[in-house]
């Protein structure tokens, strides 16, 4: 009977909290959106499943060996860890008070040497780092996974439309206005007491407006790792919702006549131009904004492999096997941050709301920039392609093409929209570099 009682006390059903149950439901919802609705399934499937794993009671898949020991170890082990942390536990206090005291020391008050000694105690009694925790440390905290994904995206990107019509670079740049507008919005909400975001957290939230998942993850891991789960979910959710979010904004800000504008055929772009461009871009970044070099450097390297034509095997690996493996690890690592105690907060709602605002402002800014360029240029630009300046590649370009065909069945804008779409990837990476430079 005693063994049955012990089994029950150690079961997930006994230790499941309301918050963990809610987050398991959130994980299931993400899986439903990915599987049934096809919303960014390559990322939302591993993120959703990782969120479920992270909230299984007593499993400790998303936390370190030290945190696992603090949560579930016997009182004798807690005493040993307190000694390693140079702390004294009140013998009259409840066991939960001991755990809270140790957790506070680990999070804020202990030195690196003390933390190592306490972890040694936890490891010696049989606790180990959770699988998702290891994924996060190796893939996300180091910044490796988003950078490798950026290399794969570069290997799949054709700069031809941008080089054929360099003016569209301004549309991609304008669409990044949503990032900085949202940064100021988050700071304003904190100043008015509605939310409690630091400047670093506000910058990490603002990058959602670039509609670039790897960049959002990279910046948030650098500036606000505690908000990584909410920011990643918001970024990929809004990327998946591009076909629903953008068309109303596009139709609101343009007339039917503007949507019917037919753009001239793009000129052919030589192989030499395509090889020189990533190298020139990298040199400019290295000279003026070194903090953006990790993102744009890997992006340019991937693109150079694609365009040089002499490393087909490497290009194929970057486009397929490598990016797929890293996507699995990255998704599970991001899912590990969907733990109840960090995700179920008022701030999460603020992040989701600000992310939507950032996306809407970025879309609007791209469209308005195209309208302004039409006033100043003799060669007309269909304002719809300005909406593709957010770097949701290639979905934003497809949406611009679809809305254009609704107004003019003979107006194919896809290749024209790929110019600002690719420019948006560059713009979001540059914006990320600016954020990291001044706040990192």
C-alpha beads as a LAMMPS data file, in Angstrom:
LAMMPS data file: protein, C-alpha beads

440 atoms
439 bonds

1 atom types
1 bond types

-500.0 500.0 xlo xhi
-500.0 500.0 ylo yhi
-500.0 500.0 zlo zhi

Masses

1 110.0

Atoms # bond

1 1 1 0.000 0.000 0.000
2 1 1 2.841 2.331 0.893
3 1 1 4.371 1.792 -2.566
4 1 1 1.058 2.632 -4.220
5 1 1 0.849 5.855 -2.211
6 1 1 4.426 6.737 -3.206
7 1 1 3.589 6.010 -6.860
8 1 1 0.531 8.268 -6.661
9 1 1 2.468 11.128 -5.039
10 1 1 5.032 10.930 -7.827
11 1 1 2.511 10.750 -10.654
12 1 1 1.781 13.496 -13.140
13 1 1 -1.912 13.484 -12.254
14 1 1 -1.172 14.267 -8.588
15 1 1 1.369 17.012 -9.342
16 1 1 -0.391 18.611 -12.323
17 1 1 -1.146 22.277 -11.665
18 1 1 -3.870 24.317 -13.311
19 1 1 -1.248 26.363 -15.176
20 1 1 0.440 23.255 -16.562
21 1 1 -2.901 21.872 -17.693
22 1 1 -3.668 25.176 -19.434
23 1 1 -0.314 25.153 -21.224
24 1 1 -0.805 21.554 -22.360
25 1 1 -4.071 22.740 -23.914
26 1 1 -2.198 25.642 -25.555
27 1 1 0.265 23.119 -26.995
28 1 1 -2.633 21.066 -28.349
29 1 1 -4.125 24.199 -29.933
30 1 1 -0.818 24.963 -31.653
31 1 1 -0.722 21.400 -32.997
32 1 1 -4.301 21.764 -34.243
33 1 1 -3.476 25.023 -36.050
34 1 1 -0.397 23.448 -37.616
35 1 1 -1.985 20.144 -38.649
36 1 1 -5.579 21.058 -39.442
37 1 1 -5.149 24.670 -40.585
38 1 1 -1.603 24.385 -42.037
39 1 1 -0.407 27.414 -40.019
40 1 1 3.418 27.329 -40.271
41 1 1 3.444 23.564 -39.568
42 1 1 7.222 23.203 -39.839
43 1 1 7.639 25.300 -36.691
44 1 1 4.335 25.091 -34.855
45 1 1 4.363 21.267 -34.730
46 1 1 7.673 21.058 -32.810
47 1 1 6.887 24.211 -30.780
48 1 1 3.476 22.869 -29.761
49 1 1 4.821 19.421 -28.916
50 1 1 7.741 20.956 -27.036
51 1 1 5.282 23.042 -25.032
52 1 1 3.400 19.889 -24.021
53 1 1 6.623 18.129 -23.000
54 1 1 7.786 21.156 -21.001
55 1 1 4.627 21.116 -18.872
56 1 1 4.538 17.419 -17.953
57 1 1 4.784 17.418 -14.133
58 1 1 7.848 15.834 -12.528
59 1 1 9.459 15.100 -15.931
60 1 1 11.834 18.064 -15.814
61 1 1 12.422 18.004 -19.566
62 1 1 12.753 21.778 -19.887
63 1 1 14.797 22.621 -16.777
64 1 1 18.343 22.094 -15.522
65 1 1 19.499 19.398 -13.111
66 1 1 19.751 22.023 -10.372
67 1 1 16.198 23.277 -10.886
68 1 1 14.886 19.704 -10.979
69 1 1 16.533 18.952 -7.647
70 1 1 15.115 22.129 -6.093
71 1 1 11.611 21.197 -7.266
72 1 1 11.442 17.540 -6.262
73 1 1 14.469 16.481 -4.188
74 1 1 14.224 15.188 -0.626
75 1 1 14.912 17.573 2.321
76 1 1 18.358 16.048 2.906
77 1 1 19.395 16.958 -0.656
78 1 1 17.987 20.455 -0.235
79 1 1 20.192 20.876 2.841
80 1 1 23.259 19.807 0.850
81 1 1 22.463 22.302 -1.904
82 1 1 21.929 25.048 0.680
83 1 1 25.404 24.334 2.055
84 1 1 26.855 24.535 -1.456
85 1 1 25.118 27.882 -1.921
86 1 1 26.407 29.130 1.466
87 1 1 22.844 29.486 2.736
88 1 1 21.075 28.349 5.888
89 1 1 17.552 26.910 5.753
90 1 1 15.210 27.599 8.651
91 1 1 14.531 24.176 10.254
92 1 1 11.092 25.390 11.363
93 1 1 10.031 26.518 7.900
94 1 1 7.964 24.404 5.536
95 1 1 9.624 22.401 2.782
96 1 1 8.092 24.637 0.100
97 1 1 9.702 27.629 1.791
98 1 1 13.065 25.882 1.510
99 1 1 12.521 25.298 -2.191
100 1 1 11.493 28.938 -2.757
101 1 1 14.586 30.158 -0.879
102 1 1 16.924 27.978 -2.933
103 1 1 15.204 28.993 -6.180
104 1 1 15.658 32.675 -5.328
105 1 1 19.352 32.116 -4.579
106 1 1 19.908 30.235 -7.830
107 1 1 18.111 32.897 -9.881
108 1 1 19.681 35.967 -8.308
109 1 1 22.036 35.693 -5.369
110 1 1 24.550 32.876 -5.955
111 1 1 28.017 33.176 -7.455
112 1 1 29.095 31.006 -10.418
113 1 1 31.257 28.845 -8.135
114 1 1 28.351 28.291 -5.762
115 1 1 26.047 27.388 -8.645
116 1 1 28.549 24.845 -9.938
117 1 1 28.867 23.303 -6.463
118 1 1 25.072 23.107 -6.082
119 1 1 24.709 21.540 -9.532
120 1 1 27.339 18.954 -8.610
121 1 1 25.200 18.005 -5.609
122 1 1 22.146 17.599 -7.858
123 1 1 24.053 15.531 -10.437
124 1 1 25.617 13.315 -7.763
125 1 1 22.196 12.302 -6.436
126 1 1 20.939 11.380 -9.914
127 1 1 19.428 14.513 -11.488
128 1 1 20.347 15.580 -15.032
129 1 1 19.608 18.419 -17.430
130 1 1 16.338 17.917 -19.303
131 1 1 16.456 17.157 -23.033
132 1 1 14.645 20.355 -24.045
133 1 1 16.868 22.365 -21.684
134 1 1 19.938 20.989 -23.470
135 1 1 18.389 21.783 -26.863
136 1 1 17.784 25.363 -25.724
137 1 1 21.287 25.842 -24.332
138 1 1 22.989 24.435 -27.422
139 1 1 20.716 25.703 -30.208
140 1 1 19.084 28.923 -29.017
141 1 1 21.075 30.450 -26.172
142 1 1 24.219 30.172 -28.273
143 1 1 22.399 31.705 -31.270
144 1 1 23.458 28.846 -33.539
145 1 1 20.045 27.550 -34.658
146 1 1 18.575 30.844 -35.986
147 1 1 21.841 31.540 -37.809
148 1 1 21.903 28.135 -39.502
149 1 1 18.276 28.615 -40.531
150 1 1 19.224 32.003 -41.973
151 1 1 21.954 30.265 -43.992
152 1 1 19.347 27.823 -45.335
153 1 1 16.975 30.671 -46.187
154 1 1 19.821 32.381 -48.034
155 1 1 20.448 29.195 -50.007
156 1 1 16.786 29.216 -51.076
157 1 1 16.590 32.943 -51.906
158 1 1 16.802 34.471 -55.369
159 1 1 17.959 38.099 -55.290
160 1 1 17.116 38.455 -58.989
161 1 1 13.855 40.429 -58.565
162 1 1 15.553 42.843 -56.140
163 1 1 18.542 43.369 -58.438
164 1 1 16.273 43.812 -61.456
165 1 1 14.328 46.548 -59.658
166 1 1 16.542 48.030 -56.904
167 1 1 13.880 50.590 -55.990
168 1 1 11.985 47.865 -54.167
169 1 1 14.709 47.947 -51.519
170 1 1 12.992 51.082 -50.182
171 1 1 9.742 49.151 -49.787
172 1 1 11.478 46.490 -47.694
173 1 1 13.105 49.209 -45.605
174 1 1 9.816 51.055 -45.060
175 1 1 8.108 47.899 -43.841
176 1 1 10.591 47.757 -40.941
177 1 1 8.950 50.886 -39.527
178 1 1 6.590 48.552 -37.690
179 1 1 9.513 47.233 -35.634
180 1 1 10.511 50.627 -34.270
181 1 1 6.927 51.881 -33.896
182 1 1 6.160 48.859 -31.731
183 1 1 9.322 49.406 -29.703
184 1 1 8.081 52.881 -28.795
185 1 1 4.582 51.488 -28.221
186 1 1 5.877 48.941 -25.708
187 1 1 7.915 51.633 -23.944
188 1 1 4.822 53.860 -23.852
189 1 1 2.634 51.107 -22.398
190 1 1 5.222 50.545 -19.681
191 1 1 5.455 54.278 -18.968
192 1 1 1.670 54.457 -18.534
193 1 1 1.709 51.478 -16.181
194 1 1 -0.270 49.159 -18.463
195 1 1 2.631 46.725 -18.823
196 1 1 6.041 46.276 -17.284
197 1 1 8.432 45.858 -20.209
198 1 1 12.075 46.893 -20.039
199 1 1 13.679 48.601 -23.027
200 1 1 15.369 45.330 -23.996
201 1 1 12.077 43.442 -23.812
202 1 1 10.355 46.158 -25.858
203 1 1 12.993 45.816 -28.584
204 1 1 12.594 42.034 -28.668
205 1 1 8.815 42.419 -28.984
206 1 1 9.140 45.022 -31.723
207 1 1 11.146 42.679 -33.961
208 1 1 7.936 40.642 -34.411
209 1 1 6.934 43.369 -36.871
210 1 1 9.584 42.126 -39.273
211 1 1 7.575 38.884 -39.688
212 1 1 10.827 36.930 -39.586
213 1 1 10.763 34.006 -37.157
214 1 1 14.520 33.236 -36.944
215 1 1 15.330 36.931 -36.438
216 1 1 12.689 37.225 -33.703
217 1 1 14.117 34.181 -31.915
218 1 1 17.699 35.425 -32.292
219 1 1 16.967 38.899 -30.931
220 1 1 14.782 37.702 -28.067
221 1 1 17.403 35.114 -27.041
222 1 1 19.907 37.984 -26.849
223 1 1 17.768 40.686 -25.249
224 1 1 14.815 39.024 -23.488
225 1 1 15.169 35.218 -23.186
226 1 1 12.391 35.154 -20.575
227 1 1 9.921 36.263 -23.287
228 1 1 11.235 33.938 -25.994
229 1 1 8.282 31.533 -25.961
230 1 1 5.604 34.207 -26.313
231 1 1 7.592 36.160 -28.914
232 1 1 8.290 33.075 -31.053
233 1 1 4.663 31.934 -30.941
234 1 1 3.456 35.442 -31.836
235 1 1 5.965 35.783 -34.695
236 1 1 5.115 32.468 -36.333
237 1 1 1.390 32.814 -35.672
238 1 1 1.253 36.161 -37.464
239 1 1 3.434 34.864 -40.293
240 1 1 0.917 32.061 -40.748
241 1 1 -1.951 34.556 -40.673
242 1 1 -0.509 36.764 -43.435
243 1 1 -3.289 35.749 -45.895
244 1 1 -5.878 36.892 -43.346
245 1 1 -4.197 39.995 -41.886
246 1 1 -2.778 41.720 -44.940
247 1 1 -5.601 41.811 -47.566
248 1 1 -7.951 44.092 -45.535
249 1 1 -5.085 46.520 -44.896
250 1 1 -4.052 46.432 -48.561
251 1 1 -7.567 47.155 -49.774
252 1 1 -8.095 49.878 -47.167
253 1 1 -4.977 51.815 -48.190
254 1 1 -5.262 51.456 -51.986
255 1 1 -7.830 52.316 -54.620
256 1 1 -9.017 49.826 -57.218
257 1 1 -7.166 51.795 -59.861
258 1 1 -3.915 51.522 -57.902
259 1 1 -4.379 47.783 -57.448
260 1 1 -4.794 47.438 -61.229
261 1 1 -1.409 49.027 -62.015
262 1 1 0.554 46.740 -64.332
263 1 1 4.304 46.741 -63.806
264 1 1 6.826 46.339 -66.615
265 1 1 8.676 43.071 -67.184
266 1 1 11.779 42.676 -65.027
267 1 1 15.141 42.706 -66.824
268 1 1 17.301 39.560 -66.831
269 1 1 19.908 39.504 -64.061
270 1 1 23.322 38.035 -64.853
271 1 1 25.021 35.332 -62.817
272 1 1 27.901 37.702 -62.049
273 1 1 25.501 40.213 -60.474
274 1 1 23.990 37.493 -58.303
275 1 1 27.436 36.397 -57.117
276 1 1 28.676 39.919 -56.403
277 1 1 25.554 41.054 -54.518
278 1 1 25.869 38.866 -51.358
279 1 1 29.579 39.713 -51.157
280 1 1 28.914 43.444 -51.518
281 1 1 26.111 43.255 -48.957
282 1 1 28.384 41.491 -46.476
283 1 1 31.139 44.099 -46.925
284 1 1 28.669 46.950 -46.319
285 1 1 27.340 45.265 -43.196
286 1 1 30.858 44.608 -41.894
287 1 1 31.783 48.257 -42.412
288 1 1 28.693 49.951 -40.993
289 1 1 26.829 47.544 -38.685
290 1 1 28.961 44.629 -37.450
291 1 1 26.229 43.579 -34.998
292 1 1 24.097 42.480 -37.963
293 1 1 26.986 40.437 -39.398
294 1 1 25.997 37.093 -37.786
295 1 1 22.515 37.115 -39.352
296 1 1 23.341 38.700 -42.700
297 1 1 26.700 36.927 -42.905
298 1 1 25.067 33.488 -42.769
299 1 1 22.299 34.677 -45.104
300 1 1 24.844 35.909 -47.664
301 1 1 26.939 32.749 -47.325
302 1 1 23.910 30.574 -48.063
303 1 1 23.023 32.713 -51.064
304 1 1 26.584 32.666 -52.391
305 1 1 26.581 28.855 -52.265
306 1 1 23.381 28.896 -54.323
307 1 1 24.556 31.354 -56.945
308 1 1 28.185 30.338 -57.458
309 1 1 27.086 26.985 -58.917
310 1 1 30.125 24.972 -57.806
311 1 1 28.925 23.580 -54.450
312 1 1 25.624 21.936 -55.351
313 1 1 25.953 19.332 -52.585
314 1 1 26.476 21.972 -49.916
315 1 1 23.605 24.041 -51.294
316 1 1 21.299 21.023 -51.274
317 1 1 22.275 20.212 -47.666
318 1 1 21.694 23.805 -46.517
319 1 1 18.321 23.924 -48.297
320 1 1 17.037 20.576 -47.059
321 1 1 18.656 18.210 -44.561
322 1 1 20.490 20.745 -42.399
323 1 1 17.704 23.301 -42.152
324 1 1 15.173 20.542 -41.408
325 1 1 17.246 19.076 -38.568
326 1 1 17.869 22.479 -37.026
327 1 1 14.195 23.401 -37.383
328 1 1 13.203 20.361 -35.309
329 1 1 15.701 21.195 -32.560
330 1 1 14.828 24.903 -32.644
331 1 1 11.091 24.249 -32.447
332 1 1 11.423 21.916 -29.466
333 1 1 13.798 24.373 -27.761
334 1 1 11.351 27.257 -28.219
335 1 1 8.545 25.004 -26.947
336 1 1 10.555 24.500 -23.750
337 1 1 9.919 28.166 -22.975
338 1 1 6.141 27.650 -22.978
339 1 1 6.194 26.745 -19.298
340 1 1 3.190 27.825 -17.294
341 1 1 5.013 30.071 -14.822
342 1 1 6.551 32.213 -17.590
343 1 1 3.911 32.087 -20.361
344 1 1 0.675 32.529 -18.405
345 1 1 1.077 36.225 -17.649
346 1 1 -0.565 39.503 -18.606
347 1 1 2.623 40.359 -20.485
348 1 1 1.925 37.526 -22.929
349 1 1 -1.323 39.177 -23.995
350 1 1 0.567 42.442 -24.398
351 1 1 3.140 40.712 -26.608
352 1 1 0.430 39.190 -28.808
353 1 1 -1.333 42.565 -29.145
354 1 1 1.863 44.489 -29.873
355 1 1 2.920 41.837 -32.377
356 1 1 -0.317 42.343 -34.298
357 1 1 0.185 46.127 -34.229
358 1 1 3.781 45.743 -35.435
359 1 1 2.695 43.554 -38.323
360 1 1 -0.109 45.909 -39.345
361 1 1 2.149 48.986 -39.203
362 1 1 4.866 47.249 -41.228
363 1 1 2.355 46.269 -43.920
364 1 1 0.896 49.780 -44.018
365 1 1 4.299 51.485 -44.156
366 1 1 5.350 49.405 -47.174
367 1 1 2.158 50.248 -49.046
368 1 1 2.393 53.966 -48.232
369 1 1 6.033 54.057 -49.339
370 1 1 5.016 52.582 -52.711
371 1 1 2.338 55.271 -53.077
372 1 1 4.918 57.953 -52.251
373 1 1 7.344 56.534 -54.805
374 1 1 4.598 56.694 -57.438
375 1 1 4.303 60.429 -56.787
376 1 1 8.040 60.905 -57.265
377 1 1 8.673 58.457 -60.126
378 1 1 7.506 58.155 -63.714
379 1 1 7.689 54.363 -63.637
380 1 1 4.600 53.203 -61.706
381 1 1 4.743 50.713 -58.842
382 1 1 1.706 48.742 -57.793
383 1 1 1.345 49.684 -54.092
384 1 1 0.312 46.116 -53.272
385 1 1 3.899 44.917 -53.550
386 1 1 4.815 47.278 -50.691
387 1 1 2.947 44.940 -48.347
388 1 1 5.469 42.234 -49.250
389 1 1 8.158 44.309 -47.541
390 1 1 7.505 42.357 -44.358
391 1 1 9.862 39.415 -44.626
392 1 1 7.364 36.550 -44.536
393 1 1 8.988 34.880 -47.552
394 1 1 7.354 34.012 -49.916
395 1 1 3.855 34.157 -48.423
396 1 1 3.602 37.957 -48.364
397 1 1 4.567 38.087 -52.063
398 1 1 1.921 35.480 -52.895
399 1 1 -0.721 37.487 -51.028
400 1 1 0.211 40.656 -52.949
401 1 1 -0.073 38.708 -56.213
402 1 1 -3.454 37.246 -55.206
403 1 1 -4.966 40.607 -54.279
404 1 1 -3.626 42.092 -57.520
405 1 1 -5.220 39.334 -59.609
406 1 1 -8.563 40.003 -57.927
407 1 1 -8.505 43.540 -59.369
408 1 1 -6.869 42.671 -62.688
409 1 1 -6.846 39.006 -63.775
410 1 1 -3.927 39.698 -66.139
411 1 1 -1.722 41.438 -63.565
412 1 1 0.900 39.009 -62.247
413 1 1 2.819 40.676 -59.427
414 1 1 4.556 37.681 -57.838
415 1 1 8.073 38.279 -59.159
416 1 1 7.766 42.033 -58.617
417 1 1 6.658 41.418 -55.012
418 1 1 9.626 39.111 -54.369
419 1 1 11.908 42.169 -54.604
420 1 1 10.549 43.936 -51.500
421 1 1 9.982 40.536 -49.875
422 1 1 13.693 39.702 -50.037
423 1 1 14.566 43.290 -49.115
424 1 1 12.437 42.815 -46.019
425 1 1 14.637 39.914 -44.897
426 1 1 17.679 42.174 -45.196
427 1 1 15.844 45.026 -43.468
428 1 1 14.737 42.929 -40.499
429 1 1 18.303 41.633 -40.024
430 1 1 19.641 45.206 -40.107
431 1 1 16.982 46.294 -37.593
432 1 1 17.979 43.371 -35.380
433 1 1 21.601 44.493 -35.570
434 1 1 20.640 48.023 -34.528
435 1 1 18.665 46.691 -31.547
436 1 1 21.508 44.436 -30.414
437 1 1 24.117 47.181 -30.885
438 1 1 22.372 49.673 -28.638
439 1 1 20.675 47.377 -26.146
440 1 1 22.636 44.102 -26.182

Bonds

1 1 1 2
2 1 2 3
3 1 3 4
4 1 4 5
5 1 5 6
6 1 6 7
7 1 7 8
8 1 8 9
9 1 9 10
10 1 10 11
11 1 11 12
12 1 12 13
13 1 13 14
14 1 14 15
15 1 15 16
16 1 16 17
17 1 17 18
18 1 18 19
19 1 19 20
20 1 20 21
21 1 21 22
22 1 22 23
23 1 23 24
24 1 24 25
25 1 25 26
26 1 26 27
27 1 27 28
28 1 28 29
29 1 29 30
30 1 30 31
31 1 31 32
32 1 32 33
33 1 33 34
34 1 34 35
35 1 35 36
36 1 36 37
37 1 37 38
38 1 38 39
39 1 39 40
40 1 40 41
41 1 41 42
42 1 42 43
43 1 43 44
44 1 44 45
45 1 45 46
46 1 46 47
47 1 47 48
48 1 48 49
49 1 49 50
50 1 50 51
51 1 51 52
52 1 52 53
53 1 53 54
54 1 54 55
55 1 55 56
56 1 56 57
57 1 57 58
58 1 58 59
59 1 59 60
60 1 60 61
61 1 61 62
62 1 62 63
63 1 63 64
64 1 64 65
65 1 65 66
66 1 66 67
67 1 67 68
68 1 68 69
69 1 69 70
70 1 70 71
71 1 71 72
72 1 72 73
73 1 73 74
74 1 74 75
75 1 75 76
76 1 76 77
77 1 77 78
78 1 78 79
79 1 79 80
80 1 80 81
81 1 81 82
82 1 82 83
83 1 83 84
84 1 84 85
85 1 85 86
86 1 86 87
87 1 87 88
88 1 88 89
89 1 89 90
90 1 90 91
91 1 91 92
92 1 92 93
93 1 93 94
94 1 94 95
95 1 95 96
96 1 96 97
97 1 97 98
98 1 98 99
99 1 99 100
100 1 100 101
101 1 101 102
102 1 102 103
103 1 103 104
104 1 104 105
105 1 105 106
106 1 106 107
107 1 107 108
108 1 108 109
109 1 109 110
110 1 110 111
111 1 111 112
112 1 112 113
113 1 113 114
114 1 114 115
115 1 115 116
116 1 116 117
117 1 117 118
118 1 118 119
119 1 119 120
120 1 120 121
121 1 121 122
122 1 122 123
123 1 123 124
124 1 124 125
125 1 125 126
126 1 126 127
127 1 127 128
128 1 128 129
129 1 129 130
130 1 130 131
131 1 131 132
132 1 132 133
133 1 133 134
134 1 134 135
135 1 135 136
136 1 136 137
137 1 137 138
138 1 138 139
139 1 139 140
140 1 140 141
141 1 141 142
142 1 142 143
143 1 143 144
144 1 144 145
145 1 145 146
146 1 146 147
147 1 147 148
148 1 148 149
149 1 149 150
150 1 150 151
151 1 151 152
152 1 152 153
153 1 153 154
154 1 154 155
155 1 155 156
156 1 156 157
157 1 157 158
158 1 158 159
159 1 159 160
160 1 160 161
161 1 161 162
162 1 162 163
163 1 163 164
164 1 164 165
165 1 165 166
166 1 166 167
167 1 167 168
168 1 168 169
169 1 169 170
170 1 170 171
171 1 171 172
172 1 172 173
173 1 173 174
174 1 174 175
175 1 175 176
176 1 176 177
177 1 177 178
178 1 178 179
179 1 179 180
180 1 180 181
181 1 181 182
182 1 182 183
183 1 183 184
184 1 184 185
185 1 185 186
186 1 186 187
187 1 187 188
188 1 188 189
189 1 189 190
190 1 190 191
191 1 191 192
192 1 192 193
193 1 193 194
194 1 194 195
195 1 195 196
196 1 196 197
197 1 197 198
198 1 198 199
199 1 199 200
200 1 200 201
201 1 201 202
202 1 202 203
203 1 203 204
204 1 204 205
205 1 205 206
206 1 206 207
207 1 207 208
208 1 208 209
209 1 209 210
210 1 210 211
211 1 211 212
212 1 212 213
213 1 213 214
214 1 214 215
215 1 215 216
216 1 216 217
217 1 217 218
218 1 218 219
219 1 219 220
220 1 220 221
221 1 221 222
222 1 222 223
223 1 223 224
224 1 224 225
225 1 225 226
226 1 226 227
227 1 227 228
228 1 228 229
229 1 229 230
230 1 230 231
231 1 231 232
232 1 232 233
233 1 233 234
234 1 234 235
235 1 235 236
236 1 236 237
237 1 237 238
238 1 238 239
239 1 239 240
240 1 240 241
241 1 241 242
242 1 242 243
243 1 243 244
244 1 244 245
245 1 245 246
246 1 246 247
247 1 247 248
248 1 248 249
249 1 249 250
250 1 250 251
251 1 251 252
252 1 252 253
253 1 253 254
254 1 254 255
255 1 255 256
256 1 256 257
257 1 257 258
258 1 258 259
259 1 259 260
260 1 260 261
261 1 261 262
262 1 262 263
263 1 263 264
264 1 264 265
265 1 265 266
266 1 266 267
267 1 267 268
268 1 268 269
269 1 269 270
270 1 270 271
271 1 271 272
272 1 272 273
273 1 273 274
274 1 274 275
275 1 275 276
276 1 276 277
277 1 277 278
278 1 278 279
279 1 279 280
280 1 280 281
281 1 281 282
282 1 282 283
283 1 283 284
284 1 284 285
285 1 285 286
286 1 286 287
287 1 287 288
288 1 288 289
289 1 289 290
290 1 290 291
291 1 291 292
292 1 292 293
293 1 293 294
294 1 294 295
295 1 295 296
296 1 296 297
297 1 297 298
298 1 298 299
299 1 299 300
300 1 300 301
301 1 301 302
302 1 302 303
303 1 303 304
304 1 304 305
305 1 305 306
306 1 306 307
307 1 307 308
308 1 308 309
309 1 309 310
310 1 310 311
311 1 311 312
312 1 312 313
313 1 313 314
314 1 314 315
315 1 315 316
316 1 316 317
317 1 317 318
318 1 318 319
319 1 319 320
320 1 320 321
321 1 321 322
322 1 322 323
323 1 323 324
324 1 324 325
325 1 325 326
326 1 326 327
327 1 327 328
328 1 328 329
329 1 329 330
330 1 330 331
331 1 331 332
332 1 332 333
333 1 333 334
334 1 334 335
335 1 335 336
336 1 336 337
337 1 337 338
338 1 338 339
339 1 339 340
340 1 340 341
341 1 341 342
342 1 342 343
343 1 343 344
344 1 344 345
345 1 345 346
346 1 346 347
347 1 347 348
348 1 348 349
349 1 349 350
350 1 350 351
351 1 351 352
352 1 352 353
353 1 353 354
354 1 354 355
355 1 355 356
356 1 356 357
357 1 357 358
358 1 358 359
359 1 359 360
360 1 360 361
361 1 361 362
362 1 362 363
363 1 363 364
364 1 364 365
365 1 365 366
366 1 366 367
367 1 367 368
368 1 368 369
369 1 369 370
370 1 370 371
371 1 371 372
372 1 372 373
373 1 373 374
374 1 374 375
375 1 375 376
376 1 376 377
377 1 377 378
378 1 378 379
379 1 379 380
380 1 380 381
381 1 381 382
382 1 382 383
383 1 383 384
384 1 384 385
385 1 385 386
386 1 386 387
387 1 387 388
388 1 388 389
389 1 389 390
390 1 390 391
391 1 391 392
392 1 392 393
393 1 393 394
394 1 394 395
395 1 395 396
396 1 396 397
397 1 397 398
398 1 398 399
399 1 399 400
400 1 400 401
401 1 401 402
402 1 402 403
403 1 403 404
404 1 404 405
405 1 405 406
406 1 406 407
407 1 407 408
408 1 408 409
409 1 409 410
410 1 410 411
411 1 411 412
412 1 412 413
413 1 413 414
414 1 414 415
415 1 415 416
416 1 416 417
417 1 417 418
418 1 418 419
419 1 419 420
420 1 420 421
421 1 421 422
422 1 422 423
423 1 423 424
424 1 424 425
425 1 425 426
426 1 426 427
427 1 427 428
428 1 428 429
429 1 429 430
430 1 430 431
431 1 431 432
432 1 432 433
433 1 433 434
434 1 434 435
435 1 435 436
436 1 436 437
437 1 437 438
438 1 438 439
439 1 439 440
